[in-house]
Amino acid sequence: MLNVQKKLMKGLLFMRDKAGVYAIKISDTKTGTWRLTRPIISEKCIACGICSKYCPGQYIEIKDIATIDYDYCKGCGICEVLCPVHAISMIEEAE
């Protein structure tokens, strides 16, 4: 499933300039236990902000490095696909 998800997200790369940012954070809707994968940010992060800009729910905040609000992150993987330095990787959520 993760490979299919990556292919879909790579397809979105061609649309990012056309669609722009349109998501709004809905702070009272937590992910719960249904998320299958979660993004992990490595020390390679350069805090460029691309992942934050294209996060559908705006759950990534840029400080010294990107930080993710795991209470609300849906595990979509867009951040992993868009990261120019490959600092984000998706791992399977623990059961």
C-alpha atoms as one frame of an Amber mdcrd trajectory, in Angstrom:
protein
   0.000   0.000   0.000   2.855   2.373   0.759   4.156   2.109  -2.831   0.737
   3.028  -4.229   0.586   5.951  -1.813   4.019   7.158  -2.968   2.990   6.991
  -6.643  -0.126   9.046  -5.957   1.830  11.653  -4.030   4.460  11.904  -6.785
   1.620  12.631  -9.209   0.644  15.574  -7.035   4.054  17.161  -7.592   2.902
  18.241 -11.044  -0.213  19.900  -9.618   1.283  21.802  -6.668   1.788  25.054
  -8.586  -1.692  24.884 -10.084  -3.681  23.969  -6.974  -1.867  25.901  -4.251
  -2.511  25.473  -0.555  -6.144  24.959   0.286  -6.262  22.939   3.507  -7.475
  24.193   6.862  -6.456  22.611  10.151  -9.452  21.151  11.947  -8.063  21.077
  15.447 -10.855  19.072  17.051 -10.516  16.020  14.770  -7.780  13.734  16.069
  -6.390  10.921  13.935  -7.235   8.154  16.352  -5.994   4.638  15.787  -6.672
   4.343  12.049  -3.416   5.911  10.788  -1.313   3.217   9.045   1.963   5.134
   8.686   3.619   8.070  10.396   6.307  10.440   9.137   9.633  10.566  10.957
  11.921  13.570  10.451  15.675  12.955  10.462  18.536  15.294  11.283  18.931
  15.962   7.529  15.996  18.424   7.758  16.999  21.906   6.564  13.750  23.582
   7.729  12.877  24.724   4.206   9.130  24.615   4.955   7.976  22.771   1.836
   6.457  19.939   3.885   4.603  22.454   6.031   3.285  24.335   3.016   1.801
  21.257   1.367   0.586  19.338   4.434  -3.161  18.906   3.785  -4.027  19.607
   7.402  -1.220  22.057   8.223   0.081  19.726  10.960   3.768  20.465  10.373
   5.422  23.426  12.058   8.891  24.707  11.180  11.201  25.568  14.066  14.883
  24.568  13.990  13.623  21.545  12.067  10.154  20.477  11.014   7.949  19.145
  13.825   4.771  17.153  13.303   1.629  17.187  15.422   1.071  13.429  15.636
  -2.282  13.867  17.367  -3.695  15.103  14.069  -1.312  13.801  11.352  -3.184
  11.464   9.003  -0.075   9.710   7.665  -0.759  10.628   4.038   2.945  10.759
   3.068   2.838  13.978   1.064   5.604  15.428   3.224   7.894  12.481   2.446
   7.405  12.827  -1.306   7.948  16.595  -1.339  11.010  16.784   0.924  13.914
  17.950  -1.267  16.597  16.452   1.015  14.724  13.214   1.833  14.688  14.010
   5.553  11.223  12.499   6.058  10.473   8.811   5.948   7.210   6.991   6.532
   7.190   4.092   8.985   4.388   1.714   9.813   2.345   2.731  12.814   2.796
   0.486  15.837  -0.258  -1.594  16.673
